[in-house]
Amino acid sequence: MMVPGQSKSVVFDNNRNGNSVLRFLTVLFFIVFSALVLGRDVIGLPVNKYIFIVLGAVICFICDKTELLCFVAFIAPLHTGVSGVYISGFALIAFFIKNKQIKRSNVSHLLIFALLALELIVGLHYEFSYVEYIRLAICFILLFTVTLDSGLEVDGEKVLKFFLFGYFIALICIWGQMLRSFSFSQILSLGVRFGELSRVGIEDEGMRVSFNSNDLGFISMLAALFSLLLLKKSGKKLYIVPFAFAVITSIMTMSRGANIALVIGLILYFLFSADNKRKTARNVIIAVVSIAVLLQVMWWLIPNYFTAFSERMGVEDISNGRWDIALFYFRALWHNPVGLLFGVGLQKYNAKYDYTLSAHNATQEILIAWGILGFVIVMALFVRAVIITKNNNPGFRLFQAVPLITLLIGLQSSQGFSGLSHMQYLLVCFMAFYLEYDNGIKKKEYD
């Protein structure tokens, strides 16, 4: 017979045992998920996409809040190959269920609703797909629901580690697919933009991990910067390895926007991360020497890629026609006052202006899709997200915002919200705000 004083301890033991089982299952399903991705893309195993969706949903619902955000960060680099949007939908539902402290109705949620309502209203006047609308809504709500949560507590270091793990899984998948058609030495001598497998004659055989080279450049850029943040946080020199791999891969993509943004990001990081002028000067010297050594190693390992990238950077029109695209849309907006104010919706906006090309500038894309009104809403959401996320970690330091700043700079040469995976990249950048470098500062509590 149980005595009254034992009841609480028995309940505690039952909860602890239940959590241990869930933790074991989370790890098990995560390993299976990763193994199936590698087996499909490297070995060629036939794995149906619904298996990833089911496994992803199970992981989302059985893990805790931090593990949930770790899993979201993990699938960000694998987004196109694992039905990332649908898994994000389950992650969003799970986040609401697990986060009982989240405020269901506030200014932030009204802004989210206003933007999605604007997309629906203006979009219905044109050809409209409810499926695409739901896909956009899932990624958009997940991004801003998490970043606008004033009571969110998360292990930022763990989240960034899982992003790096997902990034290396993605690289292994790409290399594995290429090695099934070419030898290692042949790949190093190809000299074509790395990531776009169709460029080397590898035909699309269903869903797999593959990239637009610009997107691979962006996640490589983020992987490099996250590696530096984790290096500073832990002091472990091991993070130099993923940093070097990420920089080399970024250059192999030959993405001008991503690599220019990476250089800017490295400069900002080394300037903001130093504690005084002497350390700033030292960091600048270390950065210059490190980059020089890395470039020399790249010239030795992948001379064809290095030469091809140098030629791309040396062309007369470094924007690759983006300036002409931007001018077209600015003229179109000027002659469409209603569109300038309220936009024409994100779906197939180029067809609505009878143009074959989409905008290659994230800011202009917002203006085209949702007009000045939508632009103001998006800016308000980002400002609130930065303030709230920064306040959630009193030990926040400016260099932790460098990945976010760098990604936003890079996206000015690419798509914005029309690239659904970009919203997951932004979410992980905000999680870098939660790295705690000042251990003596006690974390604030929010109601």
Contacts in CASP RR format, 6 or more apart in sequence:
PFRMAT RR
TARGET T0000
AUTHOR 0000-0000-0000
METHOD contacts of the structure
MODEL  1
MMVPGQSKSVVFDNNRNGNSVLRFLTVLFFIVFSALVLGRDVIGLPVNKY
IFIVLGAVICFICDKTELLCFVAFIAPLHTGVSGVYISGFALIAFFIKNK
QIKRSNVSHLLIFALLALELIVGLHYEFSYVEYIRLAICFILLFTVTLDS
GLEVDGEKVLKFFLFGYFIALICIWGQMLRSFSFSQILSLGVRFGELSRV
GIEDEGMRVSFNSNDLGFISMLAALFSLLLLKKSGKKLYIVPFAFAVITS
IMTMSRGANIALVIGLILYFLFSADNKRKTARNVIIAVVSIAVLLQVMWW
LIPNYFTAFSERMGVEDISNGRWDIALFYFRALWHNPVGLLFGVGLQKYN
AKYDYTLSAHNATQEILIAWGILGFVIVMALFVRAVIITKNNNPGFRLFQ
AVPLITLLIGLQSSQGFSGLSHMQYLLVCFMAFYLEYDNGIKKKEYD
2 10 0 8 1.000
22 62 0 8 1.000
22 63 0 8 1.000
25 62 0 8 1.000
26 59 0 8 1.000
26 62 0 8 1.000
26 63 0 8 1.000
26 67 0 8 1.000
29 55 0 8 1.000
29 56 0 8 1.000
29 58 0 8 1.000
29 59 0 8 1.000
29 62 0 8 1.000
30 59 0 8 1.000
30 71 0 8 1.000
30 74 0 8 1.000
32 55 0 8 1.000
33 52 0 8 1.000
33 55 0 8 1.000
33 56 0 8 1.000
33 59 0 8 1.000
33 82 0 8 1.000
34 169 0 8 1.000
36 45 0 8 1.000
36 47 0 8 1.000
36 51 0 8 1.000
36 52 0 8 1.000
36 55 0 8 1.000
37 52 0 8 1.000
37 78 0 8 1.000
37 81 0 8 1.000
37 82 0 8 1.000
37 169 0 8 1.000
37 173 0 8 1.000
37 209 0 8 1.000
38 169 0 8 1.000
38 172 0 8 1.000
38 173 0 8 1.000
39 45 0 8 1.000
39 47 0 8 1.000
40 46 0 8 1.000
40 47 0 8 1.000
40 208 0 8 1.000
41 172 0 8 1.000
41 173 0 8 1.000
41 174 0 8 1.000
41 176 0 8 1.000
41 177 0 8 1.000
41 208 0 8 1.000
41 209 0 8 1.000
42 172 0 8 1.000
42 173 0 8 1.000
42 176 0 8 1.000
42 177 0 8 1.000
44 180 0 8 1.000
49 81 0 8 1.000
49 82 0 8 1.000
49 83 0 8 1.000
49 207 0 8 1.000
52 81 0 8 1.000
52 82 0 8 1.000
52 83 0 8 1.000
52 87 0 8 1.000
53 83 0 8 1.000
53 86 0 8 1.000
53 87 0 8 1.000
53 90 0 8 1.000
56 71 0 8 1.000
56 87 0 8 1.000
56 90 0 8 1.000
57 87 0 8 1.000
57 90 0 8 1.000
59 71 0 8 1.000
60 68 0 8 1.000
60 71 0 8 1.000
60 87 0 8 1.000
60 90 0 8 1.000
60 91 0 8 1.000
60 93 0 8 1.000
60 94 0 8 1.000
61 90 0 8 1.000
61 94 0 8 1.000
61 97 0 8 1.000
63 70 0 8 1.000
63 71 0 8 1.000
64 98 0 8 1.000
65 95 0 8 1.000
65 98 0 8 1.000
65 99 0 8 1.000
65 153 0 8 1.000
65 154 0 8 1.000
66 154 0 8 1.000
66 155 0 8 1.000
66 158 0 8 1.000
66 159 0 8 1.000
68 91 0 8 1.000
68 94 0 8 1.000
68 95 0 8 1.000
68 98 0 8 1.000
69 146 0 8 1.000
69 154 0 8 1.000
69 159 0 8 1.000
69 431 0 8 1.000
70 155 0 8 1.000
70 158 0 8 1.000
70 159 0 8 1.000
70 161 0 8 1.000
70 162 0 8 1.000
71 91 0 8 1.000
71 162 0 8 1.000
72 88 0 8 1.000
72 91 0 8 1.000
72 142 0 8 1.000
72 424 0 8 1.000
72 427 0 8 1.000
72 428 0 8 1.000
73 159 0 8 1.000
73 160 0 8 1.000
73 162 0 8 1.000
73 163 0 8 1.000
73 166 0 8 1.000
73 424 0 8 1.000
73 427 0 8 1.000
73 428 0 8 1.000
73 431 0 8 1.000
74 162 0 8 1.000
74 163 0 8 1.000
74 165 0 8 1.000
74 166 0 8 1.000
75 82 0 8 1.000
75 84 0 8 1.000
75 87 0 8 1.000
75 88 0 8 1.000
75 166 0 8 1.000
75 424 0 8 1.000
76 163 0 8 1.000
76 166 0 8 1.000
76 219 0 8 1.000
76 421 0 8 1.000
76 424 0 8 1.000
76 425 0 8 1.000
76 427 0 8 1.000
76 428 0 8 1.000
77 163 0 8 1.000
77 166 0 8 1.000
77 167 0 8 1.000
77 169 0 8 1.000
77 170 0 8 1.000
77 219 0 8 1.000
77 223 0 8 1.000
78 84 0 8 1.000
78 166 0 8 1.000
78 169 0 8 1.000
78 170 0 8 1.000
78 173 0 8 1.000
78 209 0 8 1.000
79 85 0 8 1.000
79 420 0 8 1.000
79 421 0 8 1.000
79 424 0 8 1.000
80 207 0 8 1.000
80 209 0 8 1.000
80 210 0 8 1.000
80 211 0 8 1.000
80 421 0 8 1.000
81 207 0 8 1.000
81 208 0 8 1.000
81 209 0 8 1.000
81 210 0 8 1.000
82 209 0 8 1.000
83 207 0 8 1.000
84 421 0 8 1.000
84 424 0 8 1.000
85 135 0 8 1.000
85 138 0 8 1.000
85 139 0 8 1.000
85 420 0 8 1.000
88 138 0 8 1.000
88 139 0 8 1.000
88 142 0 8 1.000
88 424 0 8 1.000
89 138 0 8 1.000
89 142 0 8 1.000
91 142 0 8 1.000
92 138 0 8 1.000
92 141 0 8 1.000
92 142 0 8 1.000
92 145 0 8 1.000
95 142 0 8 1.000
95 145 0 8 1.000
95 146 0 8 1.000
96 102 0 8 1.000
96 145 0 8 1.000
99 149 0 8 1.000
99 152 0 8 1.000
101 151 0 8 1.000
102 145 0 8 1.000
102 149 0 8 1.000
102 151 0 8 1.000
103 109 0 8 1.000
103 150 0 8 1.000
107 384 0 8 1.000
108 144 0 8 1.000
108 148 0 8 1.000
108 381 0 8 1.000
108 384 0 8 1.000
108 388 0 8 1.000
109 145 0 8 1.000
109 148 0 8 1.000
111 144 0 8 1.000
111 377 0 8 1.000
111 380 0 8 1.000
111 381 0 8 1.000
111 384 0 8 1.000
112 140 0 8 1.000
112 141 0 8 1.000
112 144 0 8 1.000
112 145 0 8 1.000
112 148 0 8 1.000
112 381 0 8 1.000
114 377 0 8 1.000
115 140 0 8 1.000
115 370 0 8 1.000
115 374 0 8 1.000
115 377 0 8 1.000
115 378 0 8 1.000
115 381 0 8 1.000
116 136 0 8 1.000
116 137 0 8 1.000
116 140 0 8 1.000
116 141 0 8 1.000
118 342 0 8 1.000
118 343 0 8 1.000
118 345 0 8 1.000
118 370 0 8 1.000
118 373 0 8 1.000
118 374 0 8 1.000
118 377 0 8 1.000
119 133 0 8 1.000
119 136 0 8 1.000
119 345 0 8 1.000
119 346 0 8 1.000
119 369 0 8 1.000
119 370 0 8 1.000
120 133 0 8 1.000
122 339 0 8 1.000
122 342 0 8 1.000
122 343 0 8 1.000
122 344 0 8 1.000
122 345 0 8 1.000
122 370 0 8 1.000
123 344 0 8 1.000
123 345 0 8 1.000
123 347 0 8 1.000
125 344 0 8 1.000
126 344 0 8 1.000
126 345 0 8 1.000
126 347 0 8 1.000
126 348 0 8 1.000
126 352 0 8 1.000
127 347 0 8 1.000
127 348 0 8 1.000
127 351 0 8 1.000
128 347 0 8 1.000
129 347 0 8 1.000
132 347 0 8 1.000
133 347 0 8 1.000
135 420 0 8 1.000
136 346 0 8 1.000
136 417 0 8 1.000
136 420 0 8 1.000
139 420 0 8 1.000
139 423 0 8 1.000
139 424 0 8 1.000
140 417 0 8 1.000
140 423 0 8 1.000
142 423 0 8 1.000
142 424 0 8 1.000
142 427 0 8 1.000
143 423 0 8 1.000
143 424 0 8 1.000
143 426 0 8 1.000
143 427 0 8 1.000
144 381 0 8 1.000
144 385 0 8 1.000
146 152 0 8 1.000
146 427 0 8 1.000
146 430 0 8 1.000
147 385 0 8 1.000
147 388 0 8 1.000
147 389 0 8 1.000
147 427 0 8 1.000
147 430 0 8 1.000
148 381 0 8 1.000
148 384 0 8 1.000
148 385 0 8 1.000
148 388 0 8 1.000
149 388 0 8 1.000
150 388 0 8 1.000
150 391 0 8 1.000
150 392 0 8 1.000
150 446 0 8 1.000
151 392 0 8 1.000
151 446 0 8 1.000
152 389 0 8 1.000
152 392 0 8 1.000
153 392 0 8 1.000
153 443 0 8 1.000
154 431 0 8 1.000
154 434 0 8 1.000
155 434 0 8 1.000
156 431 0 8 1.000
156 432 0 8 1.000
156 434 0 8 1.000
156 435 0 8 1.000
157 230 0 8 1.000
157 233 0 8 1.000
157 234 0 8 1.000
157 435 0 8 1.000
159 428 0 8 1.000
159 431 0 8 1.000
159 434 0 8 1.000
160 226 0 8 1.000
160 229 0 8 1.000
160 230 0 8 1.000
160 428 0 8 1.000
160 431 0 8 1.000
160 432 0 8 1.000
160 435 0 8 1.000
161 230 0 8 1.000
163 222 0 8 1.000
163 223 0 8 1.000
163 226 0 8 1.000
163 428 0 8 1.000
164 223 0 8 1.000
164 226 0 8 1.000
164 227 0 8 1.000
164 230 0 8 1.000
164 242 0 8 1.000
167 219 0 8 1.000
167 220 0 8 1.000
167 223 0 8 1.000
167 242 0 8 1.000
167 246 0 8 1.000
168 242 0 8 1.000
168 245 0 8 1.000
169 209 0 8 1.000
170 209 0 8 1.000
170 211 0 8 1.000
170 219 0 8 1.000
171 245 0 8 1.000
171 249 0 8 1.000
173 208 0 8 1.000
173 209 0 8 1.000
174 194 0 8 1.000
174 195 0 8 1.000
174 197 0 8 1.000
174 209 0 8 1.000
174 210 0 8 1.000
174 211 0 8 1.000
174 216 0 8 1.000
175 187 0 8 1.000
177 197 0 8 1.000
177 202 0 8 1.000
177 208 0 8 1.000
177 210 0 8 1.000
178 187 0 8 1.000
178 197 0 8 1.000
178 200 0 8 1.000
178 202 0 8 1.000
179 187 0 8 1.000
181 200 0 8 1.000
181 201 0 8 1.000
181 202 0 8 1.000
182 190 0 8 1.000
182 200 0 8 1.000
188 301 0 8 1.000
188 302 0 8 1.000
188 304 0 8 1.000
188 305 0 8 1.000
189 304 0 8 1.000
190 200 0 8 1.000
190 304 0 8 1.000
190 305 0 8 1.000
191 302 0 8 1.000
191 304 0 8 1.000
191 305 0 8 1.000
191 307 0 8 1.000
191 308 0 8 1.000
192 199 0 8 1.000
192 200 0 8 1.000
192 308 0 8 1.000
193 199 0 8 1.000
193 213 0 8 1.000
193 252 0 8 1.000
193 253 0 8 1.000
193 254 0 8 1.000
193 255 0 8 1.000
194 213 0 8 1.000
194 216 0 8 1.000
194 249 0 8 1.000
194 252 0 8 1.000
194 253 0 8 1.000
194 254 0 8 1.000
194 305 0 8 1.000
195 210 0 8 1.000
195 211 0 8 1.000
195 213 0 8 1.000
195 216 0 8 1.000
195 253 0 8 1.000
196 210 0 8 1.000
196 211 0 8 1.000
196 212 0 8 1.000
196 213 0 8 1.000
197 204 0 8 1.000
197 210 0 8 1.000
198 204 0 8 1.000
204 210 0 8 1.000
213 253 0 8 1.000
213 254 0 8 1.000
213 255 0 8 1.000
214 253 0 8 1.000
214 255 0 8 1.000
214 257 0 8 1.000
214 258 0 8 1.000
214 413 0 8 1.000
214 414 0 8 1.000
215 414 0 8 1.000
215 421 0 8 1.000
215 422 0 8 1.000
216 249 0 8 1.000
216 253 0 8 1.000
216 255 0 8 1.000
217 249 0 8 1.000
217 250 0 8 1.000
217 253 0 8 1.000
217 255 0 8 1.000
217 258 0 8 1.000
217 259 0 8 1.000
218 255 0 8 1.000
218 258 0 8 1.000
218 261 0 8 1.000
218 407 0 8 1.000
218 410 0 8 1.000
218 411 0 8 1.000
218 414 0 8 1.000
218 422 0 8 1.000
218 425 0 8 1.000
219 425 0 8 1.000
220 246 0 8 1.000
220 247 0 8 1.000
220 249 0 8 1.000
220 250 0 8 1.000
220 253 0 8 1.000
220 258 0 8 1.000
220 262 0 8 1.000
221 246 0 8 1.000
221 250 0 8 1.000
221 258 0 8 1.000
221 259 0 8 1.000
221 261 0 8 1.000
221 262 0 8 1.000
221 406 0 8 1.000
221 407 0 8 1.000
221 410 0 8 1.000
222 403 0 8 1.000
222 406 0 8 1.000
222 407 0 8 1.000
222 425 0 8 1.000
222 428 0 8 1.000
222 429 0 8 1.000
223 242 0 8 1.000
223 243 0 8 1.000
223 245 0 8 1.000
223 246 0 8 1.000
224 242 0 8 1.000
224 243 0 8 1.000
224 246 0 8 1.000
224 247 0 8 1.000
224 250 0 8 1.000
224 262 0 8 1.000
224 266 0 8 1.000
225 262 0 8 1.000
225 265 0 8 1.000
225 266 0 8 1.000
225 269 0 8 1.000
225 402 0 8 1.000
225 403 0 8 1.000
225 406 0 8 1.000
226 403 0 8 1.000
226 428 0 8 1.000
226 432 0 8 1.000
227 239 0 8 1.000
227 240 0 8 1.000
227 242 0 8 1.000
227 243 0 8 1.000
227 246 0 8 1.000
228 239 0 8 1.000
228 243 0 8 1.000
228 269 0 8 1.000
228 273 0 8 1.000
229 399 0 8 1.000
229 400 0 8 1.000
229 403 0 8 1.000
229 432 0 8 1.000
229 435 0 8 1.000
230 236 0 8 1.000
230 239 0 8 1.000
231 237 0 8 1.000
231 239 0 8 1.000
231 240 0 8 1.000
231 243 0 8 1.000
232 273 0 8 1.000
232 437 0 8 1.000
233 435 0 8 1.000
233 437 0 8 1.000
244 294 0 8 1.000
247 262 0 8 1.000
247 294 0 8 1.000
248 294 0 8 1.000
248 298 0 8 1.000
248 301 0 8 1.000
248 302 0 8 1.000
250 258 0 8 1.000
250 259 0 8 1.000
250 262 0 8 1.000
251 259 0 8 1.000
251 298 0 8 1.000
251 305 0 8 1.000
251 306 0 8 1.000
251 309 0 8 1.000
252 302 0 8 1.000
252 305 0 8 1.000
252 309 0 8 1.000
253 259 0 8 1.000
254 305 0 8 1.000
254 308 0 8 1.000
254 309 0 8 1.000
254 312 0 8 1.000
256 312 0 8 1.000
256 313 0 8 1.000
256 318 0 8 1.000
256 320 0 8 1.000
256 413 0 8 1.000
257 410 0 8 1.000
257 413 0 8 1.000
257 414 0 8 1.000
258 410 0 8 1.000
259 309 0 8 1.000
260 410 0 8 1.000
260 413 0 8 1.000
261 406 0 8 1.000
261 407 0 8 1.000
261 409 0 8 1.000
261 410 0 8 1.000
262 406 0 8 1.000
264 406 0 8 1.000
264 409 0 8 1.000
265 402 0 8 1.000
265 405 0 8 1.000
265 406 0 8 1.000
265 409 0 8 1.000
266 287 0 8 1.000
266 291 0 8 1.000
267 287 0 8 1.000
268 399 0 8 1.000
268 402 0 8 1.000
268 405 0 8 1.000
268 406 0 8 1.000
269 399 0 8 1.000
269 402 0 8 1.000
270 280 0 8 1.000
270 283 0 8 1.000
270 284 0 8 1.000
270 286 0 8 1.000
270 287 0 8 1.000
271 280 0 8 1.000
271 283 0 8 1.000
271 284 0 8 1.000
272 397 0 8 1.000
272 398 0 8 1.000
272 399 0 8 1.000
272 402 0 8 1.000
273 283 0 8 1.000
273 397 0 8 1.000
273 399 0 8 1.000
274 280 0 8 1.000
274 282 0 8 1.000
274 283 0 8 1.000
295 306 0 8 1.000
298 305 0 8 1.000
298 306 0 8 1.000
299 306 0 8 1.000
317 323 0 8 1.000
319 413 0 8 1.000
322 360 0 8 1.000
322 361 0 8 1.000
322 413 0 8 1.000
325 357 0 8 1.000
325 359 0 8 1.000
325 360 0 8 1.000
326 359 0 8 1.000
326 360 0 8 1.000
326 361 0 8 1.000
326 364 0 8 1.000
328 353 0 8 1.000
328 355 0 8 1.000
329 353 0 8 1.000
329 355 0 8 1.000
329 359 0 8 1.000
329 364 0 8 1.000
329 368 0 8 1.000
330 364 0 8 1.000
332 353 0 8 1.000
332 355 0 8 1.000
333 339 0 8 1.000
333 340 0 8 1.000
333 367 0 8 1.000
333 368 0 8 1.000
333 371 0 8 1.000
334 340 0 8 1.000
336 344 0 8 1.000
339 371 0 8 1.000
340 367 0 8 1.000
340 371 0 8 1.000
340 372 0 8 1.000
341 371 0 8 1.000
341 372 0 8 1.000
341 373 0 8 1.000
342 370 0 8 1.000
342 371 0 8 1.000
342 373 0 8 1.000
342 374 0 8 1.000
343 367 0 8 1.000
343 368 0 8 1.000
343 369 0 8 1.000
343 370 0 8 1.000
343 371 0 8 1.000
343 373 0 8 1.000
343 374 0 8 1.000
344 352 0 8 1.000
344 353 0 8 1.000
344 368 0 8 1.000
344 369 0 8 1.000
345 352 0 8 1.000
345 368 0 8 1.000
345 369 0 8 1.000
345 370 0 8 1.000
346 365 0 8 1.000
346 369 0 8 1.000
346 370 0 8 1.000
346 417 0 8 1.000
346 418 0 8 1.000
349 358 0 8 1.000
349 359 0 8 1.000
349 365 0 8 1.000
349 368 0 8 1.000
349 369 0 8 1.000
350 356 0 8 1.000
350 357 0 8 1.000
350 358 0 8 1.000
350 359 0 8 1.000
353 368 0 8 1.000
358 365 0 8 1.000
358 415 0 8 1.000
358 418 0 8 1.000
359 365 0 8 1.000
359 368 0 8 1.000
359 415 0 8 1.000
360 413 0 8 1.000
360 414 0 8 1.000
360 415 0 8 1.000
361 412 0 8 1.000
361 413 0 8 1.000
361 414 0 8 1.000
362 408 0 8 1.000
362 411 0 8 1.000
362 412 0 8 1.000
362 414 0 8 1.000
362 415 0 8 1.000
362 416 0 8 1.000
362 417 0 8 1.000
362 422 0 8 1.000
363 375 0 8 1.000
363 412 0 8 1.000
365 415 0 8 1.000
365 416 0 8 1.000
365 417 0 8 1.000
365 418 0 8 1.000
366 374 0 8 1.000
366 375 0 8 1.000
366 378 0 8 1.000
366 416 0 8 1.000
366 417 0 8 1.000
367 375 0 8 1.000
369 417 0 8 1.000
369 418 0 8 1.000
370 377 0 8 1.000
370 378 0 8 1.000
385 430 0 8 1.000
386 401 0 8 1.000
386 404 0 8 1.000
389 430 0 8 1.000
389 433 0 8 1.000
389 434 0 8 1.000
390 396 0 8 1.000
390 401 0 8 1.000
390 433 0 8 1.000
391 444 0 8 1.000
391 446 0 8 1.000
392 433 0 8 1.000
392 434 0 8 1.000
392 444 0 8 1.000
392 446 0 8 1.000
393 433 0 8 1.000
393 434 0 8 1.000
393 435 0 8 1.000
393 436 0 8 1.000
393 443 0 8 1.000
394 438 0 8 1.000
394 441 0 8 1.000
394 442 0 8 1.000
394 443 0 8 1.000
394 444 0 8 1.000
395 436 0 8 1.000
395 437 0 8 1.000
395 438 0 8 1.000
395 441 0 8 1.000
396 433 0 8 1.000
397 437 0 8 1.000
397 438 0 8 1.000
400 432 0 8 1.000
400 433 0 8 1.000
400 435 0 8 1.000
400 437 0 8 1.000
401 432 0 8 1.000
401 433 0 8 1.000
403 429 0 8 1.000
403 432 0 8 1.000
404 426 0 8 1.000
404 429 0 8 1.000
404 430 0 8 1.000
404 432 0 8 1.000
407 425 0 8 1.000
407 426 0 8 1.000
407 429 0 8 1.000
411 422 0 8 1.000
414 422 0 8 1.000
415 422 0 8 1.000
416 422 0 8 1.000
417 423 0 8 1.000
436 443 0 8 1.000
END
